[in-house]
Amino acid sequence: MNSDQNSPSDDGARVVSFRSGRPVARPPEPPVVEGLAKYQGKETKEEYRERMMVNIAAFAFLVVLVGAGWWLAGTMAQMRKNEDCAASGRRNCVPIEFNTQR
């Protein structure tokens, strides 16, 4: 066999062996920012009350937003139903309500 030719087992592939077992424990890294607690002030009752009021206002806004979305979705569904009824050529698709009390 010629030395210039590659042997069948030497086709350019490499075998990487992985070590089994637990990973090596690294020492803990120091915190990037040291001691933020010294900059944190004590929360007063006024700040707590203001934060709670903002949370209540945000919750009320979300309730109104969800309610408006629910109403809008229902209105759109009813309009689609009425349009489908009218497009199919039927009559009396929308009931007419009238007051009999005078």
N, C-alpha and C positions, 0 to 999 in steps of 0.2 A: 504494500500500500504506500502511496506517495504521502509525504508529510504536508504537502500543500492542500490536500483534500481534507475536508472536514469529516470527522467521524460521525456516525449516526447520532450519538448522544450529544455532540457539540454543534447544535444548530442555531446558536445565538440566543437561546432562551436562558433566562436566569431564574433560579429558584430562591425565593426569599423565605427564610425560616422565621417563624414567629415564636416568641417565648411564651410558654403557657404559665399560668399562675397569676397571682395578684399583681396589680400594677405597683410600681414603686411609689411610695408616699413622698410627696414633695413638702418641703417646709412651708408653713403659712406665709403668705405675702403680707407685708405691712399695708395698712389701709392707705388709699390714695389721699383722702382728706382726713386729717386727724382732728378729733374732738369737735364735732359740730354741736355737741350738747352745750358748749360754752357760749354759742351764739344764739341758742334757742331761749327765748324768754318765757316766763310763766304766763299762761293764758288767764286773762281776767274774766270776770263774769260778763262784762260788757261785750268782749270779743266773742265769747261763747254764745251769748244771746244773739248777736249780729250774725254769726255763722249759722245758727239754727233758723233764723228768719230767712236767710238767703236759701237754705235748703228747702224750707217750706214753700217759698216763692217758686223755686225751680220745680218742685214736685207739682205744684198747682199748674204751672205752665205746661208741664208734660201731660197732666190729666186733660187739660183743655185741648192740647194738640192731638192726643189720641182720640178724644171725643169727636173733634172736628173731622178727623180722618175716618172714623167709623160712620159718621153721618154722611160724609161725602161718598164713601164706598156704597152705602145703602141707596143713596139718591141715584148714583150712576147705574147701579144694578136695576133699579126700577125704571129708569129712562130707557135702558137697553131692552128691557122686557116690553115696554110700550112700543118702542120702535120696531122690534121684531114682530109684534102683533100687527101693527099697521102695515109693515112691509109685506106681510103675508096676505093682505087684502081683507082681513077681517074687520068688522065694525064693532063698536062698543068696547074698544080696548081699554079705555080709561073710564072708570065709573064717574058719573056726574053726581055730585052731592049737592043737595039743596035743602034749605031750611023751611020746614012747614009751619013753624010758629010765626005768627004775625002779631 
